[in-house]
């Protein structure tokens, strides 16, 4: 029987260019729902001019989603057995992620009401998710003497963090105190893996598998953005039919999404991470804002579509910044994260300048009164120019970039 129970003693970290399993890809797809709900809330509150609500709410829920994903990705990289118990534990985690998605709107609405941040449903989803993950850490601790202390540290850290989140969700605190408590809980979340991997025997995660998993989440996140933009454009076409603006915005949204993927794909992180495993923490944690920005670009494109249709009173500059800021953050973040692994070479500065200049030019054009759609096309060159430099520059060497 293929799914019969196996001993969870740790995978071979030198399995070569190991790819994600079908179950892992299925798990990733559940996050499409969560990212979609978060993106819709972000775009809607920005359209209403509620910038603080939109930004804070989005940062909270997107961090929760990405951190949930990272927890599972690193565990599976080290201990995936693909047996019946492992598969069922992933199902429990998928249920938890689905519950988290249901809890996204209350987070935004409670911040809008300047009340205690309503995290109850999201925290409950986290609890369900960890009911699937923590027993797996305990299973690995029981079956693997080599990694026992490390796995127990992970299990304890997850449990302590979950207690903290539960207190934050239930305690009657004001908005500011809630945000402070959330930061404290996030620090605990970060410290758990760091202590486990540095003070104990490091888990046998596979660098090629990890970078492939991160690439998959990038694709999933980009896909959600395309779905959201197409939905908005479809509604507009249903009311007014095809227009030049609709066609240009649709082509631009798809083009910039494709360029974002190409830029990430052009940064081969697997070998660099294999050679510098100790840099995994800053690289992995640094990718969290990159994922956040990736999903936010789609919301920014949605807002631009709403503005063109007259569905928001935001200024053209505000609308441009809603897409430009996350696009710049994603592009620069991908470049910085890669060169943190491989070390500086001078090329990173060229790529960063190439990414930032189109954004700056687009913002200036908006300020001087150039039509918004024109500036959107200009700003969309932010990921395109670095890709062109990478592909055609004589200085580019795939082994070192």
C-alpha positions in Angstrom: 0.0 0.0 0.0 1.6 3.3 -1.2 0.2 5.4 1.7 1.1 3.0 4.5 2.7 4.7 7.5 6.4 5.3 7.3 8.9 6.4 9.9 9.3 10.1 9.9 13.1 10.2 10.3 13.9 13.1 8.0 14.4 13.4 4.2 17.8 13.4 2.6 18.7 17.1 2.1 20.9 16.1 -0.9 18.1 14.6 -3.0 19.1 16.8 -5.9 16.7 19.2 -7.5 13.6 17.9 -5.6 10.3 19.3 -6.7 7.1 19.9 -4.7 4.6 17.0 -4.5 1.1 17.1 -6.0 -0.3 17.4 -2.4 1.9 20.4 -1.8 0.6 22.1 -5.0 -3.0 21.3 -3.9 -2.2 22.8 -0.5 -1.0 26.0 -2.3 -4.2 26.3 -4.3 -6.2 26.7 -1.1 -4.3 29.9 -0.5 -5.8 31.4 -3.7 -9.0 31.8 -1.8 -7.3 33.6 1.1 -5.3 35.9 -1.1 -8.3 36.6 -3.2 -10.4 37.7 -0.3 -7.6 39.8 1.1 -7.0 41.4 -2.3 -10.6 42.3 -2.7 -10.8 43.9 0.8 -7.6 45.9 0.1 -8.9 47.2 -3.2 -12.4 48.0 -1.8 -11.1 50.0 1.2 -8.6 51.8 -0.9 -11.4 52.7 -3.3 -13.3 54.2 -0.3 -10.2 56.3 0.7 -9.6 54.2 3.8 -5.9 53.9 3.4 -5.0 53.0 7.0 -7.7 50.4 7.2 -6.7 48.9 3.9 -2.9 48.8 4.5 -3.0 47.6 8.2 -5.7 45.0 7.5 -3.9 43.7 4.5 -0.6 43.4 6.3 -2.2 41.5 9.1 -4.1 38.9 7.0 -1.4 38.5 4.4 1.2 37.9 7.0 -1.0 35.3 8.7 -1.5 33.5 5.3 2.1 33.6 4.3 3.4 32.5 7.7 1.0 29.6 7.7 2.3 28.5 4.3 5.9 28.9 5.3 5.4 26.8 8.4 4.2 23.9 6.4 6.7 24.3 3.5 9.7 24.0 5.7 8.3 21.1 7.7 7.4 19.2 4.5 10.8 19.9 3.0 12.5 18.1 5.9 10.0 15.4 6.9 7.4 14.7 4.2 6.6 11.0 4.2 3.5 11.3 1.9 1.8 8.5 3.9 -1.8 8.5 5.0 -1.2 10.2 8.3 0.8 13.0 6.6 -1.8 13.5 4.0 -4.7 13.7 6.5 -2.7 16.2 8.6 -2.4 18.3 5.5 -6.1 18.1 5.0 -6.6 19.5 8.5 -4.3 22.3 7.7 -6.2 23.1 4.5 -9.4 23.3 6.5 -7.7 25.7 8.9 -6.6 27.9 5.9 -10.1 27.9 4.6 -11.4 29.1 8.0 -8.8 31.8 8.0 -10.1 33.1 4.7 -13.6 33.4 6.2 -12.1 35.6 8.9 -10.5 38.1 6.6 -13.4 40.6 6.2 -14.0 41.0 10.0 -10.4 42.1 10.4 -10.8 45.0 8.0 -14.2 46.0 9.3 -13.1 46.0 13.0 -10.1 48.2 12.1 -12.5 50.5 10.2 -14.6 50.8 13.3 -11.4 51.7 15.3 -12.2 48.8 17.6 -10.4 45.7 18.9 -9.0 43.9 15.8 -11.4 41.0 15.2 -9.0 38.1 14.8 -11.2 35.4 16.4 -12.0 33.5 13.2 -8.4 33.8 11.8 -6.9 32.6 15.1 -9.4 29.7 15.2 -8.3 28.8 11.7 -4.7 29.0 12.9 -5.6 26.7 15.8 -7.1 24.1 13.4 -4.1 24.4 11.1 -1.7 23.7 14.0 -3.8 20.8 15.1 -2.6 19.3 11.9 1.0 20.5 12.1 2.1 20.2 15.7 1.3 16.5 16.0 3.5 16.0 13.0 6.4 17.7 14.7 5.7 15.5 17.7 5.6 12.5 15.4 9.0 13.4 14.0 10.4 14.0 17.5 9.2 10.5 18.5 10.5 8.7 15.4 13.7 10.6 14.8 16.3 10.5 17.6 18.6 12.8 15.6 16.1 15.6 15.3 14.1 15.0 18.5 15.1 18.1 20.3 14.7 20.3 17.3 11.2 19.0 16.6 10.2 19.4 20.2 11.4 23.0 20.1 9.3 23.6 17.0 6.2 22.0 18.7 6.7 24.1 21.8 7.2 27.3 19.9 4.1 26.7 17.8 2.0 26.0 20.9 3.3 29.1 22.8 2.7 31.3 19.8 -0.8 29.9 19.4 -1.6 30.7 23.1 -0.4 34.2 22.5 -2.6 34.7 19.4 -5.5 33.3 21.3 -5.0 35.9 24.1 -4.7 38.7 21.5 -8.0 37.5 19.8 -10.0 37.3 23.1 -8.5 40.1 25.3 -10.6 43.4 25.2 -7.8 45.7 24.0 -7.9 48.8 21.9 -6.6 49.0 18.4 -3.1 50.3 19.3 -2.5 47.8 22.1 -3.8 45.0 19.8 -1.3 46.0 17.1 1.5 46.0 19.7 0.5 42.5 20.9 0.4 41.3 17.3 3.9 42.4 16.8 5.0 40.6 20.0 3.3 37.4 18.8 5.0 37.8 15.4 8.4 38.0 17.0 7.7 34.8 18.9 6.7 33.2 15.7 10.1 34.2 14.1 12.2 33.2 17.1 10.8 29.6 17.2 12.4 28.4 14.0 15.5 30.4 14.6 16.1 28.8 18.0 15.2 25.3 16.8 17.5 25.5 13.8 20.5 27.2 15.4 20.5 25.9 19.0 19.6 22.3 18.0 20.4 20.0 15.1 19.2 21.7 12.0 16.3 20.0 10.2 17.2 18.3 6.8 15.3 20.7 4.5 16.2 20.6 0.9 17.3 24.0 -0.6 16.1 23.2 -4.1 12.8 22.0 -2.8 12.4 25.1 -0.7 13.2 27.5 -3.6 10.8 25.6 -5.9 8.1 25.8 -3.3 8.6 29.6 -3.0 8.5 29.9 -6.7 5.1 28.0 -6.7 3.6 30.4 -4.2 4.8 33.3 -6.4 2.9 31.8 -9.3 -0.2 31.1 -7.2 -0.2 34.7 -5.9 0.4 36.2 -9.4 -2.5 34.0 -10.7 -4.8 35.4 -8.0 -4.0 38.9 -9.1 -4.8 38.1 -12.8 -8.1 36.5 -11.7 -9.1 39.6 -9.7 -8.2 42.0 -12.6 -10.1 39.9 -15.2 -13.1 39.8 -12.9 -13.2 43.6 -12.7 -12.6 44.1 -16.4 -15.3 41.6 -17.2 -17.8 43.6 -15.2 -16.8 46.7 -17.0 -17.1 45.1 -20.4 -20.5 43.8 -19.5 -21.6 47.4 -18.8 -19.9 49.4 -21.6 -18.4 46.9 -24.0 -14.8 46.8 -25.1 -12.9 50.1 -25.0 -9.3 51.0 -25.7 -8.8 51.7 -22.0 -10.1 48.2 -21.0 -7.9 46.5 -23.6 -4.8 48.4 -22.6 -5.3 47.9 -18.9 -5.9 44.1 -19.4 -2.8 43.7 -21.6 -0.7 45.8 -19.1 -1.9 43.8 -16.1 -1.1 40.5 -17.8 2.2 41.8 -19.1 3.4 43.1 -15.8 2.4 39.8 -14.1 4.3 37.8 -16.6 7.4 40.0 -16.2 7.2 39.6 -12.4 7.2 35.9 -12.8 10.1 36.1 -15.3 12.2 38.2 -13.0 11.8 35.8 -10.1 12.5 32.8 -12.4 15.7 34.5 -13.6 17.1 34.5 -10.0 18.3 30.9 -9.5 18.3 30.7 -5.7 18.6 26.9 -5.2 22.3 26.5 -5.6 23.0 29.7 -3.6 20.9 28.5 -0.7 22.5 25.1 -0.8 25.9 26.7 -0.4 24.8 29.2 2.2 22.2 27.3 4.3 22.8 29.6 7.3 21.3 32.5 5.3 18.0 30.7 5.1 16.4 32.8 7.9 16.9 36.3 6.6 16.2 35.1 3.0 13.0 33.2 4.0 11.7 35.9 6.3 12.7 38.6 3.8 10.5 36.9 1.2 7.4 37.5 3.3 7.1 41.2 2.3 7.8 40.1 -1.3 4.8 37.8 -1.2 2.7 40.5 0.4 3.7 42.9 -2.4 3.1 40.3 -5.1 -0.5 39.9 -4.1 -1.0 43.6 -3.5 -0.1 44.4 -7.1 -3.2 42.6 -8.3 -5.3 44.7 -5.9 -3.7 47.8 -7.2 -4.6 46.9 -10.7 -8.2 46.3 -9.6 -8.2 49.8 -8.1 -7.0 51.3 -11.4 -9.8 49.5 -13.2 -12.3 50.9 -10.7 -10.9 54.5 -11.1 -11.2 54.3 -14.9 -14.8 53.2 -14.5 -15.5 56.1 -12.0 -16.1 53.8 -9.0 -13.7 55.6 -6.7 -13.1 59.2 -5.7 -9.4 58.6 -5.1 -7.0 60.9 -6.8 -5.0 59.6 -9.8 -1.8 59.8 -7.8 -3.3 57.7 -5.0 -4.5 55.1 -7.5 -1.1 55.0 -9.2 0.7 54.6 -5.8 -1.6 51.7 -4.9 -0.1 49.7 -7.7 3.4 51.3 -7.9 4.4 50.8 -4.3 3.8 47.1 -4.2 5.3 46.6 -7.7 8.4 48.4 -6.6 8.6 46.4 -3.3 8.2 43.1 -5.2 10.8 43.9 -7.8 13.4 45.3 -5.5 12.7 42.7 -2.9 13.3 39.8 -5.3 16.6 41.4 -6.4 17.8 42.1 -2.9 16.8 38.6 -1.6 18.8 37.0 -4.4 21.9 39.0 -3.9 21.8 38.5 -0.2 22.3 34.8 -1.0 24.9 35.1 -3.7 26.7 38.2 -2.4 27.0 41.7 -4.0 28.5 42.0 -7.5 27.5 45.5 -8.7 24.8 44.1 -10.9 22.2 44.3 -8.2 22.5 48.1 -8.2 21.9 48.2 -11.9 18.8 46.1 -11.6 17.4 48.1 -8.7 17.8 51.3 -10.6 16.2 49.8 -13.7 13.3 48.7 -11.5 12.8 52.0 -9.6 13.2 54.5 -12.4 10.0 53.6 -14.3 8.0 53.8 -11.1 9.5 57.3 -10.3 8.8 58.5 -13.9 5.2 57.2 -13.7 4.6 59.0 -10.5 6.0 62.3 -11.9 3.8 61.9 -15.0 0.7 61.5 -12.9 1.6 64.6 -10.9 2.0 66.7 -14.0 -1.4 65.6 -15.4 -0.5 62.8 -17.8 -3.5 60.4 -18.2 -3.4 57.6 -15.6 -3.5 54.8 -18.1 -0.3 56.1 -19.8 1.5 56.3 -16.5 0.4 52.7 -15.7 2.0 51.5 -18.9 5.2 53.3 -18.0 5.2 52.0 -14.4 4.7 48.5 -15.6 8.2 48.5 -17.0 9.6 48.2 -13.5 10.0 44.4 -13.7 10.5 44.4 -17.5 13.7 46.4 -17.6 15.6 44.2 -15.1 14.5 41.1 -17.0 15.9 42.6 -20.2 19.1 43.5 -18.5 19.5 40.0 -17.1 18.7 38.3 -20.4 20.8 40.5 -22.7 23.7 42.0 -20.7 27.1 40.5 -21.4 27.9 40.8 -17.6 25.1 38.4 -16.7 26.4 34.9 -15.7 23.7 32.4 -14.6 26.1 30.7 -12.3 26.7 33.8 -10.2 23.6 36.0 -10.6 
